[in-house]
């Protein structure tokens, strides 16, 4: 069997939709969930794509994910609100939260939503990206179960709490930064393992606390390292305060105490939208972005600058043409869960 198969993006979305329909997810919810999940594979981030479908299906069957959540605003002021996601499918709830933040931003210049009782949202990129598509700067973050060493600890103390920022560029694809506070996301370590690649030795430690380039050893120990040592740990702590604490909800270690699969029910997320035109004309803003990128690319002979998200757009275009690659191990995992890609 080859290392991967390729499947048309539309078929991938349809397969996810059909699977979610089989466990009682209503059409509007499963449609959004499928689009966002397949988007991760389309953009070349298989760690957050259809690989996560069996976890979601199992969560629905076990009653940990509400397939038809009753989302409600429980506290609000003109530009801000606290949203209860009713532990619905995390991608759908997160799209609704950012959409509402954008609506507030169009009225007041800024919109901010703290969403609590939300399950795993997949990839942070998706929501910053959607805000940017609407002409806003989008910022979002979430707390996550402890999966990262911090402050010299011997066991994970903090989640790697990803942060995404999306910046619109007019008619062109936006600039989107999506980063975990660890040197590499857990899913990326898994991607390296499936590909048979060695990991950089600063990604994590083995069970004995030694640096290792073996992705399997890192995953087995659970000892991911923060980027920039105290800087990554400090940012993870602050993002925890901006999500779990600001929502008055569960903190990372409390989420982990009652759910250890990575489904993250009862986690909290922050969504911020800034309407560019509340500050500057869109055309001027876009020109300033272009000026900066041009300067960076011409700064030194032979220097190659790739702005955040650029490789993702290139991968998207290739995969729309050639089909989305799905690794054979993921194909087998899906087959075992009743999802047939071929």
C-alpha positions in Angstrom: 0.0 0.0 0.0 1.4 3.5 -0.8 2.1 5.8 2.0 -0.9 7.9 1.2 -4.0 8.1 -0.9 -5.4 11.2 -2.5 -9.1 12.1 -2.3 -10.9 15.0 -3.9 -11.7 17.8 -1.4 -15.4 17.7 -2.1 -15.5 13.9 -1.4 -13.6 14.4 1.8 -16.1 17.0 3.0 -19.0 14.7 2.0 -17.5 11.7 3.9 -17.2 13.7 7.1 -20.7 15.1 6.6 -22.2 11.6 6.2 -20.4 10.2 9.2 -21.6 13.1 11.4 -25.1 12.6 10.1 -25.0 8.9 11.2 -24.5 10.0 14.8 -27.3 12.6 14.8 -25.5 15.9 14.0 -28.1 18.2 12.3 -27.3 19.4 8.8 -26.3 23.1 9.5 -23.9 21.9 12.2 -22.3 19.0 10.4 -21.8 21.1 7.3 -19.7 23.6 9.1 -17.9 21.0 11.1 -17.0 19.0 7.9 -15.8 22.1 6.1 -13.5 23.2 8.9 -12.2 19.6 9.5 -11.4 18.9 5.9 -9.8 22.4 5.5 -7.0 21.3 7.8 -6.1 18.4 5.5 -6.6 20.6 2.4 -4.1 23.2 3.8 -1.5 20.4 4.6 -2.1 20.1 8.4 -3.3 16.4 8.7 -2.8 16.4 12.5 -6.0 18.5 12.8 -8.0 17.1 9.9 -10.1 14.0 9.3 -7.8 12.1 11.7 -9.8 13.7 14.5 -13.2 12.5 13.2 -13.2 9.2 15.2 -12.5 11.1 18.4 -15.5 13.4 17.7 -17.8 10.5 16.8 -16.9 8.6 20.0 -17.4 11.8 22.0 -20.9 12.1 20.6 -21.8 8.5 21.2 -20.4 8.7 24.8 -22.5 11.8 25.5 -19.4 14.1 26.0 -20.3 16.2 22.9 -23.8 17.5 22.3 -24.6 17.0 18.6 -27.2 19.7 18.6 -26.0 22.4 21.0 -28.2 25.2 22.3 -25.7 28.0 22.0 -26.5 31.1 24.1 -25.1 34.4 25.2 -25.1 34.5 29.0 -23.4 37.9 29.5 -22.8 40.8 27.2 -22.0 44.5 26.7 -22.2 46.2 23.3 -18.9 44.9 22.0 -18.3 41.9 24.2 -20.1 38.7 25.2 -19.7 35.5 27.0 -21.0 32.5 25.1 -22.0 29.1 26.4 -21.3 26.5 23.7 -23.2 23.7 25.4 -20.3 21.4 24.6 -21.3 21.2 21.0 -18.9 20.2 18.1 -16.0 22.6 18.7 -15.5 23.7 15.1 -19.1 24.7 14.6 -19.3 26.6 18.0 -16.1 28.4 17.2 -17.2 29.5 13.8 -20.4 30.9 15.4 -18.4 32.7 18.1 -16.0 34.4 15.7 -18.9 35.3 13.3 -20.6 37.1 16.2 -17.4 38.8 17.2 -17.0 40.0 13.6 -20.6 41.3 13.7 -19.8 43.3 16.8 -16.6 44.6 15.3 -18.5 45.9 12.2 -20.7 47.9 14.7 -18.2 49.0 17.3 -14.8 48.6 15.7 -13.9 45.7 18.0 -15.8 42.6 19.0 -14.7 40.1 21.6 -16.2 36.8 22.6 -15.1 34.4 25.4 -16.7 31.1 24.7 -16.9 28.5 27.4 -18.1 24.8 27.4 -16.6 24.2 24.0 -15.0 20.9 22.7 -11.8 20.6 20.6 -11.9 23.2 17.8 -9.4 21.5 15.5 -7.1 24.2 14.2 -6.9 27.8 15.4 -6.1 29.0 11.9 -9.7 28.4 10.8 -11.2 31.2 12.9 -8.6 33.9 12.5 -8.8 33.1 8.7 -12.6 33.6 8.7 -12.4 36.9 10.5 -9.8 38.1 7.9 -12.0 37.0 5.1 -14.6 39.3 6.5 -12.2 42.3 6.5 -11.3 42.1 10.2 -8.1 41.2 12.0 -8.9 38.0 13.8 -7.3 36.8 17.0 -8.2 33.6 18.8 -6.8 31.3 21.4 -7.9 28.3 23.6 -6.8 26.5 26.7 -5.8 22.9 26.3 -5.1 20.0 28.5 -1.6 20.0 30.1 0.7 18.7 27.4 3.8 20.8 27.9 6.6 21.0 30.4 7.1 24.4 32.1 9.3 26.0 34.7 11.7 23.0 34.8 8.9 20.6 35.7 9.2 16.8 35.2 5.6 16.4 34.0 3.3 18.5 31.9 1.9 21.5 33.8 0.4 23.7 31.1 -1.4 23.3 27.8 0.4 24.5 24.7 -2.6 26.9 24.2 -2.4 27.8 20.5 -2.8 31.3 19.3 -3.8 32.4 15.8 -3.8 35.9 14.2 -5.3 36.6 10.8 -4.8 39.8 8.8 -6.8 40.6 5.7 -5.1 41.6 2.4 -8.0 42.8 0.3 -8.8 40.3 -2.4 -5.8 38.2 -1.8 -5.3 35.4 0.7 -4.8 36.8 4.3 -1.7 36.4 6.4 -2.4 33.9 9.2 -0.1 33.0 12.0 -1.1 29.8 13.9 1.3 28.7 16.6 1.3 26.5 19.7 3.2 27.6 22.7 5.3 24.4 22.5 8.1 24.0 20.1 5.8 21.8 18.0 2.1 20.8 18.4 1.4 17.3 19.6 -0.2 16.5 16.3 2.8 17.7 14.4 5.0 15.3 16.4 2.5 12.5 15.4 2.8 13.6 11.7 6.6 13.2 11.9 6.1 9.8 13.4 3.8 8.6 10.6 6.3 10.0 8.0 9.2 8.2 9.6 11.1 11.5 10.2 13.3 12.4 13.1 12.2 15.4 15.2 14.4 18.3 16.1 16.0 17.6 19.5 14.4 20.7 21.1 10.8 19.5 20.6 10.6 17.2 23.6 12.2 14.8 26.0 12.0 11.0 26.4 10.8 9.2 29.5 14.1 9.8 31.3 14.1 13.5 30.7 16.7 13.5 27.9 16.4 15.4 24.6 15.4 13.1 21.8 14.8 13.2 18.1 12.4 10.2 18.3 8.8 11.3 17.8 7.5 8.1 19.4 9.6 8.7 22.5 8.2 12.3 22.8 4.6 11.1 22.4 5.1 8.3 24.9 6.6 10.6 27.5 4.2 13.5 26.9 7.1 15.8 27.6 6.8 18.6 25.0 9.0 21.6 25.5 7.8 25.2 25.4 9.3 27.4 22.7 11.8 29.9 24.0 11.8 28.2 27.4 10.3 30.7 29.9 8.8 32.8 27.0 6.6 30.0 25.7 5.6 28.9 29.2 4.8 32.5 30.2 2.6 33.0 27.1 0.8 29.7 27.7 0.0 30.8 31.3 -1.3 34.2 30.1 -3.5 32.6 27.4 -4.9 30.3 30.1 -5.9 33.4 32.0 -7.5 34.9 28.9 -9.6 31.8 28.3 -10.4 29.5 31.2 -10.0 32.2 33.9 -11.8 34.9 32.0 -14.7 32.6 31.2 -14.9 31.6 34.9 -14.7 28.1 33.5 -12.4 25.1 33.9 -8.6 25.5 33.8 -6.5 23.2 31.7 -5.7 20.8 34.6 -9.4 20.7 35.5 -10.4 19.8 32.0 -7.9 17.0 32.0 -9.2 15.6 35.3 -12.4 14.5 33.8 -11.5 14.0 30.1 -8.1 12.7 29.0 -8.7 11.8 25.3 -8.0 15.3 24.0 -11.6 16.0 23.2 -11.5 18.9 25.7 -15.1 19.3 26.7 -15.6 22.4 28.9 -12.6 24.1 27.6 -12.7 27.9 26.9 -11.7 30.0 23.9 -11.2 33.7 23.2 -12.2 35.3 19.8 -11.4 38.9 19.0 -12.2 40.8 15.8 -10.9 44.2 14.9 -12.6 46.0 11.9 -9.7 47.4 9.9 -11.8 50.3 8.6 -12.4 51.5 12.1 -8.7 52.5 12.2 -7.6 53.0 8.6 -8.9 52.7 5.0 -8.6 49.1 3.8 -6.7 50.1 0.7 -4.1 51.9 2.8 -3.8 49.0 5.2 -3.3 46.6 2.3 -0.7 48.8 0.8 1.3 49.0 4.0 1.3 45.2 4.2 2.5 44.9 0.7 5.2 47.5 1.4 6.5 45.5 4.4 6.5 42.2 2.6 8.3 43.8 -0.4 11.0 45.3 1.9 11.5 42.0 3.6 11.9 40.1 0.4 14.4 42.6 -1.0 16.3 43.1 2.3 19.2 40.8 1.5 20.3 39.1 -1.7 19.3 35.4 -1.7 17.1 35.8 1.3 13.8 33.9 1.1 10.9 35.2 3.2 7.8 33.1 3.6 5.1 35.0 5.4 2.8 33.1 7.9 0.2 31.0 6.1 1.8 31.3 2.7 2.8 27.6 2.4 -0.8 26.7 3.3 -2.3 28.6 0.4 0.2 27.0 -2.0 -0.6 23.5 -0.5 -4.4 24.3 -0.8 -4.0 25.1 -4.5 -2.0 21.9 -5.2 -4.5 19.7 -3.2 -7.5 21.2 -4.9 -5.9 20.2 -8.2 -4.4 16.8 -7.3 -6.5 15.6 -4.4 -6.0 15.8 -0.6 -3.3 13.4 0.7 -4.4 11.1 3.6 -1.6 9.0 5.2 -2.2 5.2 5.1 -2.1 5.0 8.9 -4.9 7.6 9.1 -6.9 5.6 6.4 -6.6 2.5 8.5 -7.6 4.3 11.7 -10.7 5.7 9.9 -11.5 2.3 8.5 -11.4 0.8 12.0 -13.9 3.5 13.0 -16.2 2.7 10.1 -15.2 5.5 7.8 -14.2 4.2 4.4 -12.2 6.6 2.2 -11.8 4.2 -0.7 
